[in-house]
Amino acid sequence: MHLDHLPDSARPGDGPVDLPAVRDVSRAISAAHLFIYLAPESAQEAAELGVTDRGPAYLAFRSAAMGAVPWQVTLAAFYNFSPRAVQAMAGVWDTAPPARWQAARFRAAGRAMRRVNAHLTDDHLAEARSLVDPVIAGADYAGKVLAAANASVPLPHDPLVALWQQITVVREWRGDAHLIVLADNGLGPCDCLVLHTATGHLPTSLARTTRQWDDEEWAAATARLVARGWLDSNAVVTDTGRAARERIEVETDQHCAALWEPIGNAGARRFASLIAPIANAFTAGGHRLT
């Protein structure tokens, strides 16, 4: 069930969804989606399309659902990347159109999941789809650019990859909501990344390499966070900063609570358990998922 076939009303759940359930399902979704950025299959598929640089390949794969948009649109949707990082993708649609990038992404996902034996039974696949499909069909996509784009992509015939794409939709929905919360809290693209690394959620070296903020920009963002009391003079996160970061996560959960109302607490937690084997298979195989 996709955006072209929205029902008049979503299937009712079991009442308001509590924030711990939202956080649990969000973590499970992120874990089940994340492998696509690290799996060698993605690099192989990108190379087949003529792009061997990991940065532009990442940007092309993730933004392909939006179509052949200029790099500036991808920059707006991705938020915490520097303009110079995203500008590197200029020309990727000349090497291959977005539809080919999307098809290659699906191939990479299917190949990677089967390589690590991320197995879900037919019954579990069907049950997972029965839970996530009404969530996606009933979602409010206002301001949710990447989620809406992914929800408009025709699902592949492979049932496992089709489920993964539905996981991608709800993953991007939370990401889009998170950007709204960041903006509401006055955290710009570089500022939010500096805070994220300071709280230990992302290695600074990885953030600097992939997002490509220069020393001056990074220092200016750090100074703004010090002025807010979120970092100390040594750029170490303060208790106030940790509290602020958690508040932002809670506010994002609050945005997402309505998303899961069609299936309620029980449905959200059941969906989390059904998709857990995907991340577990990569972890069991010794593959890094952070």
N, C-alpha and C positions, 0 to 999 in steps of 0.2 A: 504494500500500500504506500503510494508515494504522493507527492504534492499534486500531481495531476488528478488524483482520485480521492480528494479529501472527503471524509464523511461529514454529515451534518452535525454530528456530535461524537465526541470520543467516548469510548467505553468507560463507564464509571468505575472508580477504584474503591478502596475501602475507607475513604475519607482523606483529610489533610495528611501530607507526607511530612514526617518529622525530619529535622536537620541531620541527626545521625544516620538515618537511612539514606538521605541525599548524599552525604559524604561517603558512605560505604559504596553505593552504586557508582558514584563518580570515580572513586579510586579504582574500582574493578574495571570500569570502562577505559580509563587512562592506561592501565596496565595491559589490557587486551589490545589496545590500539598502537602502543608505543613502538613495538618491534619494527614496524615498517620503516622507521627512520634509521635503524641500525643494522637491519638484515643485509647480508651481501647480495641477496637477490635484487634489492632495489638498485644498488650500484650497477649490477649486471644489466638490468633492464634499461637503465639510463644510458649506459654505454652503447647498447644496441640502437638507441635513438640518437647517438652522436654526441652525448654530453658526458664527460668523464669527471668534471669538477663537481664535488659533492654539494657545494653550496647552491649553485644554480639548479642542480637536479632536485634537491630538496624543495626549493621554491616552486619549481615547475610541477612536481608531483602533487604538492599540497594545494596549489592554486589552480590546478587544471580544471577542477569542477566549476570554476567561475568563468571558464572560456578564455579566449585570447585577449585578456585584459592587459593594459600597459603595466609596467612594473610598479608605477605609482599606486595603482589600485591594490596590488599585492602588498605593498608597503603599508597602506592604510589598514588592510585586513589583518596583517600579522603584528602590527603595533610595536613590538619591542626590538625589531631589527633596525639598524641604521639605514639611511638611504643608500649609502655606498654598498652595503651588503646586498640589498635587494636589486639595485641597479645592475648587478652582475648577471641577473637573469635575462637582461635585454637580449633578444634574439633567439630565445629558446623555442618560441612558437614558429620560428623559421626552420629550425632543425626538425620539428615535428609538431603537428597541431595538438591542441589540448586533448582531443578525443583519443589520440594515440598515447599520450602521457597517462591518461586515466586508465586505458586498457592495460598499459604496461604496469601501472600501480596494482591493478587487480591481479595480474599474473604474478608479480613479486609477492603479494600477500598470500596467494594460494600456494605458491612454491615454498615460501618460508614456513608457513604453518604446517604443511605436510612434511617438510624436512624434519621438523622437531616432533612430529606426531602429535600435533595439537588436535586431538580427536574429540568430536562431539557426536553422539549417536544421532540417528535421524530423528528420534523422538525428542531429544534435547534441543536439536536445531529448530524443530518445529515449535517447541514450547518457547524457546527464546524469542523467536520471531513473533509468536502470538502475544508476547509481552511488549517488545520494543516497537512493533509496527504501530499500534494505536498511540503510543507516546509520540512518535514522529508525526503521525497523521494529525494529531490534535495540538501540536506545538504552535506557539506564537513565534513567528519568524521575524517580527519587526526588530530591526537592528541586529539581526543574527545572520550576517552576510555569508560566512563560510558554512554555517549549518544549512542555510537555505540552498546554497549552491550544491552542497553534497546531497541534500534531500531531493534535488531535481535530477540527479544522475541516474539513468536507468540501471537497475540492479543486474549484476551478472547472473548467468545461469547456474554457476557453481554455488550450491547452498551455503557452504562454509564462508566463501568470499562475500556472498550477499549479506550474511549476518555481520561479517566484519565491516562492510560498508554502512550498515545500519548503526553499528557501534561508532563508526566514524562520525555520523551525523550528530549523535547525542554528545559525543566528545567535543566536536566543534561548537555545538550549542552552548555548552558550559564555557568553552573558551571565549566565545563571543560575549557572553554575559559577564565574564571576568573582566574583559576590556572596558565594559561600561562602568563596572565598579572601580577599576583603577582610575578612570577619568574622573569619576565622582569624587574620589579621594585625592585628586590633584597629583597623581603619580604619572609623570610623563613616560615615554618609551624607554629612555635610558635609566631614569630614576627607579622604575619598577624592577628593572633588571639588576641594578646595583643592590637593591634591598633583597631581591630573591637570592642572589649569591651570598650576601652577608648572613642570611639566615640558614645557609648551608644546604639549600634545596637544589643548587646547581653549581658545579665547579666554576670558579671565576675564569679560569683559563679557557674552558669550553665556551662560556658566554662571550668572552672577548673575541675569540676566534670566529665564532659563527655569526655573531651580531655585528661585529666590526665597528663598535664605538671607539673612537680614538682616545688618546690619553687625556686630552683637554676636555672632551665631552664627558668622559668617565669621572674625571676630577670634579667637574661642575655639578654633575648629578650627585656625587658623594657629598659635596659641600651643601647642597640643598637639603639632603637628608640629615646632615649634622645640624643644620639650622633648625630643623623640625624636632630635633632631639631623638631621632630614630636611629642614628649612628653616633658613636662618640668621636672624639678628636682623632682616634686611631682607625676610624672607619669600621669599628666593631659594633655589631648591632646591640642596641640597648634593650632593656626590658620594655620600654615604651615602644620601641621599634618592633619587637616580637609581638607585642599585644596588637599593634596596628596591623601587622601582617596577618595575624590570625583573624582580626576583625574583618579584614578584606575577604578572607576565605569564607567566613560566616555569611557575610553579605552576598557573596557569590552563591553559597548554598541557598540562601533565602530566595534569590532570583530563580534558582533551579527547582525549588519545591513544587511550583505549579506545573513544571514539565512532567513530573512523575505522577501527578494526580490521577490520570486515567487508569493507573494500575495500583496505586496506593503503596503503603509501606511494605506489605507482604510481597507484592509484585516486584517492587524495586529490588528488594533483598533477594528474591528468587532469581531475578535476572542476573544479579551480581554473581550468584553462585553458579549459574548455568554457563557463564562465559569465563569463569575463573580458569578452566583447563587451558585456555589459550596462553595466558601469561605463565601459568605453571609449567607448561611444556618448554617454554624458552628458558625459564629459570632452571629447570631440572637439567637442561642441556648445557648449563654453564654460560648462557648468553646474557650479557649485561643489558638491563632494561632501564637504566637511569643514566 
